[in-house]
Amino acid sequence: MIIDLRSDTVTKPTPAMLDAMASAPLGDDVFGEDPSINELETLAASMFGKEKALFCPSGTMTNQIAIKCHTQPGDEVICDELSHVYQYEGGGIAFNSGASVKLLQGNRGRINADMVKAAIQPDDVHKPISSLVVVENTGNRGGGSCYEFQEIENISTLCKENKLAFHIDGARLFNAIVAKKETSIQYGKAFDTISICLSKGLGAPVGSLLLGDIQFIKRAKRFRKVFGGGMRQAGSLAAAGTYALKNNVERLAIDHIKAKEIEQVLSGKSFIKDLFPVETNIVIAECVPGFNLNEFILKMKEMGILFFAISPNKFRMVTHLDISNQMQDKLLETIHNIN
Ligand SMILES: *Cc1c(COP(=O)(O)O)cnc(C)c1O
């Protein structure tokens, strides 16, 4: 039994999801003729109250297309220093859009309206033009941290007042929505554009969605083609996504309970110095100075428990729908018995 806590991307499609994939009607999506992709896009757009959605191969692509659509070369993107768009997309903001970045030091990946206000560049030829604000919810490097929705509304209002576009990297947005008892419609109203991943906690093998108004998605579709993301008969992947949106959202609460249980057992261990407060499905723990984290990771690996170090003294465990109750019991017991 391998207990894989490296990421919530490691999940495999269930038999029911595979059935949905196998029976999906197909067509050429570059021609807009794949009924399964059209169904997924319509469903997602209606969930968020957005006019249109666009199915893409990855969350990196949906974010990068959004940034490309919202900026001109030389413009500045405002985001937290821990943001996926900045840290983990290969420098794509510069590579794809020629834009620069204003990094903010938020609280576990979360920024606020005052910080954004202070970061907006004045109308001065020396300065780049501030054109886009990106937030991430939940915050990956923040340990699955959730925004208070009021703060998102404050930033949204500020963006409107200053004619800045507002995009959310919602790779794990449904984790936040479930944890904070929010609705996707709230997010549709607050943001110009939204990226969500189907391949994280929702359990689909591949795929992300970009949401926005008709004009935006029309441009986004052009850039999806340029970026090489125009897929043909990809409806089986979309059918997995539709299945995930219909069946795997509410159950994220189970992953959150498991993460809380891991937090609880870790917090009693003498080798743990500190833990980020667990809000969703990500546990980030800091080890005491002198603790051999690499040896701990290897020892756990030998017992079939996989996870990563994210810095020399911090590690991350992520719960997901392929962590069964039996695996959870073994995991908690194993950690409990380590000294
Ligand atoms: C995983 C992730 C993405 C997208 O990653 P892909 O692997 O390209 O799908 C974007 N943002 C965050 C916060 C993520 O965790």
Ligand as a Chemical Component Dictionary entry (heavy atoms), coordinates in Angstrom:
data_LIG
# 
_chem_comp.id                   LIG 
_chem_comp.type                 NON-POLYMER 
_chem_comp.pdbx_formal_charge   0 
_chem_comp.three_letter_code    LIG 
# 
loop_
_chem_comp_atom.comp_id 
_chem_comp_atom.atom_id 
_chem_comp_atom.alt_atom_id 
_chem_comp_atom.type_symbol 
_chem_comp_atom.charge 
_chem_comp_atom.model_Cartn_x 
_chem_comp_atom.model_Cartn_y 
_chem_comp_atom.model_Cartn_z 
_chem_comp_atom.pdbx_ordinal 
LIG C1 C1 C 0 -1.086 23.058 -9.777  1  
LIG C2 C2 C 0 -1.278 24.520 -9.769  2  
LIG C3 C3 C 0 -1.437 25.251 -10.963 3  
LIG C4 C4 C 0 -1.424 24.628 -12.337 4  
LIG O1 O1 O 0 -0.580 23.599 -12.499 5  
LIG P1 P1 P 0 -0.572 22.636 -13.782 6  
LIG O2 O2 O 0 0.266  21.524 -13.303 7  
LIG O3 O3 O 0 0.032  23.417 -14.887 8  
LIG O4 O4 O 0 -1.979 22.243 -14.090 9  
LIG C5 C5 C 0 -1.651 26.595 -10.866 10 
LIG N1 N1 N 0 -1.696 27.207 -9.675  11 
LIG C6 C6 C 0 -1.567 26.560 -8.516  12 
LIG C7 C7 C 0 -1.688 27.282 -7.236  13 
LIG C8 C8 C 0 -1.342 25.183 -8.519  14 
LIG O5 O5 O 0 -1.202 24.543 -7.358  15 
# 
loop_
_chem_comp_bond.comp_id 
_chem_comp_bond.atom_id_1 
_chem_comp_bond.atom_id_2 
_chem_comp_bond.value_order 
_chem_comp_bond.pdbx_ordinal 
LIG C1 C2 SING 1  
LIG C2 C3 SING 2  
LIG C2 C8 DOUB 3  
LIG C3 C4 SING 4  
LIG C3 C5 DOUB 5  
LIG C4 O1 SING 6  
LIG O1 P1 SING 7  
LIG P1 O2 DOUB 8  
LIG P1 O3 SING 9  
LIG P1 O4 SING 10 
LIG C5 N1 SING 11 
LIG N1 C6 DOUB 12 
LIG C6 C7 SING 13 
LIG C6 C8 SING 14 
LIG C8 O5 SING 15 
# 
